[in-house]
Amino acid sequence: MKNFFSILILCCYFFSATEARELLKLPLLFEHFAEHKKLKGTMGMWEFLCIHYAHGNPRDADYDKDMKLPFKTCSCSHFDKPFNVIEAECKLPSILNFEYRAFLNYAYSDLTLSRDLDCIWQPPKCC
């Protein structure tokens, strides 16, 4: 009985939190394939899959049926955030005043280095 409930809970999670629920639409795929096979007698499954999945979503006569096939639409039914956080809106003033400041360019020189940095890679010495 314990195994039954654990498998049931795992299946409920698997079909609700992942895209595995699209696998439940597989019967629609085979029904739609049978309809296409009636119209074009020599159509194979590979050609059917190429038409419906490899060449985008052309708007043809059976577009509504095509969109009901598995993995054709994204039905994201989960939230990325567990709580709805209201984010404060940041408003900048409409007019920004910039003032020019002179930039002092300090070039690299030996005078700016500390003498302590010269011996940083030396082994420790006992005082």
C-alpha positions as a printed NumPy array, in Angstrom:
array([[  0.   ,   0.   ,   0.   ],
       [  2.917,   2.304,   0.79 ],
       [  4.388,   1.72 ,  -2.66 ],
       [  1.076,   2.493,  -4.331],
       [  0.787,   5.901,  -2.636],
       [  4.412,   6.783,  -3.261],
       [  4.039,   5.929,  -6.97 ],
       [  0.771,   7.882,  -7.1  ],
       [  2.357,  10.974,  -5.544],
       [  5.383,  10.673,  -7.812],
       [  3.166,  10.431, -10.896],
       [  1.084,  13.423,  -9.784],
       [  4.24 ,  15.47 ,  -9.358],
       [  5.756,  14.212, -12.611],
       [  2.7  ,  15.097, -14.7  ],
       [  2.052,  18.449, -13.024],
       [  5.539,  19.917, -12.598],
       [  7.145,  18.748, -15.852],
       [  6.131,  18.652, -19.495],
       [  5.325,  14.944, -19.206],
       [  1.633,  15.826, -19.294],
       [  2.108,  16.299, -23.024],
       [  2.486,  12.517, -23.291],
       [ -1.2  ,  12.245, -22.41 ],
       [ -1.925,  13.836, -25.803],
       [ -0.354,  10.943, -27.746],
       [ -3.757,   9.478, -28.739],
       [ -4.522,  12.806, -30.479],
       [ -1.282,  12.43 , -32.428],
       [ -2.275,   9.009, -33.749],
       [ -5.829,  10.153, -34.572],
       [ -4.485,  13.135, -36.496],
       [ -2.018,  10.865, -38.292],
       [ -4.907,   8.586, -39.32 ],
       [ -6.776,  11.617, -40.74 ],
       [ -3.739,  12.64 , -42.781],
       [ -3.243,   9.061, -43.969],
       [ -6.855,   9.01 , -45.251],
       [ -6.257,  12.192, -47.256],
       [ -2.835,  11.131, -48.566],
       [ -2.701,   7.355, -48.779],
       [  1.086,   6.979, -48.921],
       [  2.047,   9.233, -46.011],
       [  4.331,   7.637, -43.462],
       [  4.765,   8.538, -39.795],
       [  8.152,  10.182, -40.405],
       [  6.718,  12.475, -43.077],
       [  3.8  ,  13.332, -40.778],
       [  6.17 ,  14.233, -37.93 ],
       [  8.349,  16.313, -40.257],
       [  5.347,  18.269, -41.528],
       [  4.012,  19.019, -38.048],
       [  7.188,  19.466, -36.014],
       [ 10.142,  20.278, -38.283],
       [  8.693,  23.041, -40.46 ],
       [  7.247,  25.444, -37.909],
       [  3.54 ,  26.106, -37.528],
       [  2.065,  26.899, -40.946],
       [ -1.508,  28.16 , -40.821],
       [ -3.365,  25.577, -42.842],
       [ -6.935,  24.256, -42.756],
       [ -6.336,  22.042, -39.701],
       [ -4.238,  24.521, -37.705],
       [ -6.443,  24.178, -34.597],
       [ -5.985,  20.41 , -34.593],
       [ -2.256,  20.812, -35.148],
       [ -1.935,  22.967, -32.044],
       [ -3.573,  20.252, -29.917],
       [ -0.769,  17.808, -30.717],
       [  1.794,  17.014, -28.01 ],
       [  4.694,  19.439, -27.528],
       [  3.239,  22.054, -29.886],
       [  2.347,  24.634, -27.256],
       [  3.976,  25.598, -23.991],
       [  1.58 ,  25.454, -21.102],
       [  3.642,  26.729, -18.208],
       [  1.461,  26.235, -15.184],
       [  4.065,  26.638, -12.473],
       [  5.441,  29.704, -10.77 ],
       [  9.104,  30.503, -10.537],
       [  8.613,  32.372,  -7.274],
       [  6.74 ,  30.728,  -4.424],
       [  5.487,  34.092,  -3.173],
       [  4.366,  37.053,  -5.168],
       [  6.818,  39.762,  -4.307],
       [  5.736,  43.252,  -5.153],
       [  8.791,  44.988,  -6.461],
       [  9.14 ,  48.698,  -5.935],
       [  9.112,  50.731,  -9.076],
       [ 12.239,  52.788,  -9.618],
       [ 11.508,  56.173, -11.155],
       [ 14.277,  58.416, -12.368],
       [ 13.804,  62.157, -12.468],
       [ 12.795,  63.4  , -15.887],
       [ 15.651,  65.911, -16.095],
       [ 19.111,  64.851, -15.03 ],
       [ 21.732,  67.504, -14.39 ],
       [ 25.251,  66.44 , -15.154],
       [ 28.214,  68.561, -14.28 ],
       [ 31.624,  68.265, -15.803],
       [ 34.459,  67.223, -13.534],
       [ 38.051,  67.219, -14.585],
       [ 39.482,  63.716, -14.586],
       [ 42.967,  63.338, -13.267],
       [ 44.814,  60.604, -15.074],
       [ 47.349,  58.913, -12.876],
       [ 49.84 ,  57.003, -14.941],
       [ 51.622,  53.931, -13.664],
       [ 54.84 ,  54.737, -11.922],
       [ 57.186,  53.054,  -9.48 ],
       [ 56.43 ,  55.702,  -6.904],
       [ 52.873,  54.488,  -6.417],
       [ 53.949,  50.972,  -5.447],
       [ 54.609,  50.183,  -1.874],
       [ 57.946,  48.732,  -0.818],
       [ 56.066,  45.997,   1.039],
       [ 54.673,  44.626,  -2.21 ],
       [ 58.162,  43.942,  -3.532],
       [ 58.759,  41.227,  -0.982],
       [ 55.301,  39.702,  -0.846],
       [ 56.425,  36.406,  -2.389],
       [ 59.307,  35.939,   0.017],
       [ 59.116,  33.145,   2.606],
       [ 58.076,  34.172,   6.143],
       [ 60.874,  35.3  ,   8.437],
       [ 61.072,  34.815,  12.138],
       [ 61.208,  38.1  ,  14.055]])
